[in-house]
Amino acid sequence: MTEIDGDASVIEPERFTVRRAIRIDAPRGSVWRAVTEAEHVARWFGRPALEGAGVGATGVIDFGSDDIVPLRIEALDEPRSITYRWNSDDALGSHPAEIDERTSTVFTFTLDEVEGGTLLTVVESGFERTSDPAANMESHRWGWDEKTDVLVTLLESAQ
């Protein structure tokens, strides 16, 4: 595994964005399945339950312990990128039952083929709409580091 952005996600406070780019020693198809298919996402991130498929599919992602976050697929460019919208305002301590456009953020996984693997970039934006942008960006920075590290280990150990 080769880190592109260093050891951690990067907070871009002026853009209210968290970003991490990481090289994974796995083919793009494997990484694509890991970020788009429920049974694979559940192995490293949370348990998604979406009604429908493709853009507009809505539902939740369950992180356990009553931590259930509304989720919707916003954009899809298979096998290059997928964008999800969610209401994961950690500073509030609870989540609405459905997507609230006024307070939600979006995160996009972009996959680029590189020699011997895949460059996975995750960008989450829209934190200016949350209850505490600085606290939420830091919480999500930490969360993306933790979760993508698990993803890398999972995918690279399967090779």
N, C-alpha and C positions, 0 to 999 in steps of 0.2 A: 504494500500500500504506500503510495506516495502522496503526501499532503500537498495541495496546490496553494491553499491560503495559509498554511502553517498548521499549528496544532489545534486551532479553534475557529469557530465561525466568526465572522466579522460583523460588527454592528456599524451601520452607516446612519448615525443619528440625524443628519441633515435630510436624509431621504426616508427616515423611519423604516429602515430595512435591515434584515439579518440575512447574511449570505454565507454559504460554505460551498467550496468546490473541492472535490476529493477524487483521486484516481483510484479505481477499483480494478483489481486483476480478475476480471470476469467479463464475458461477452455482453454486449449491449442488450441482447435479448433476455439474458438472465436478470440484468438490472431492471429492464423494463417490466418484466413480470413482478419483480419484487416491489416496485412502486405503484403498480396498477391493479394487480389481481388480489382480491380480498384474502385468499388463503395464504398468500406470500406476505402481504402487508402485515397480517396478524402475527407473523413470526418475529418481526423486529420493531414494529411501531405501535400499533393498537389494533383492535378488532373492528374493521369497518363493516357496516351493514347499509348498503345502498339499494334503493328501489330504482330499477331501470339500469341502463348501461349508457356509457358515453356522456357527452355534454348534457348537463341538466339533471343527471342522476343525483338524487338527494337521499340523505339518511343521516347516520351518525358514525362516529368512531368512538369506541369504548376502550378506555385506558384502565378500566377496573376501579374498584373502590368508589363507585358512583361518579366517576369522572367520565361523563358522556358528553361529547362535543358534536353539535350539528355540523354537517359536512355536505358539500355539493361540488360536483365536477364542473369547472368553469370553461376549460379549454382542453383540447386533445389534439396532438399532432403525432400519431403513432409512427415510429417508435422513438421520436425525438423529445417530446415534452408533454407533460400533463400539469394542469393547474387546478388546484382545489381551493375552495373558499370555506372558511370555518369561523366559528365564534369561540376562540380559545383565549379569552381575556383572563389570564391567570391571576392578575391583581384583584379581580372581583371575587374570586373564590367560588364562583358558580357559573354555569353556562345556560343560555336560553334554550328552550326546547327546539327552536327552529332557527334557521339562518336569519340574522338581523343585518341587513345591508349597511346600516348606519354605523355598526360597531365591529364588523367582521374584518379579518385580514385574509390575504390570499397567499398561497405558497405554490411555487412552480418547481418541478423537477425537470431539468434539462439534461439529456444524455448525449454525449458526443463520443464517437469511436476514437480511440487513441491506440497507438501501437501496444498490443498485448492486453488491452482492456477497455475500460469506459471511464470517461470523465463525467462524474455526476455533480451537477451544480443544483443546489436548492437555494431559492430566494424567497423570503417571506416579506411582504410589504403591507402597508396600511395601518401600521401601529399608531399613527396619529389619531385614528378613530377609536382607540381603546381608552380605558379608564385611566391608565397610567403608562404612557408610552415607554418611558425609560425602564420601568420595572418589567414590563412585558417583553421588551426587546432583550433584556438580560436573561429573563426566564427562558425565552425561546432560543436564544443563543446557546445557552447551556443545554436545552432540550435537543436541539439539532445536533450538537456535538455528541451527546450521549446516544441518540437514536441512530445517527449515521455511522457511528463507530460499530454498533451492533450489526447494522446492515453489512458493512464491509467485512466483518469477521464471518458472518453467515455466508455471504457469497464467495469469499475467498477460500473458506474451508470446504466448500462444495466442489472446488476445481480439482 
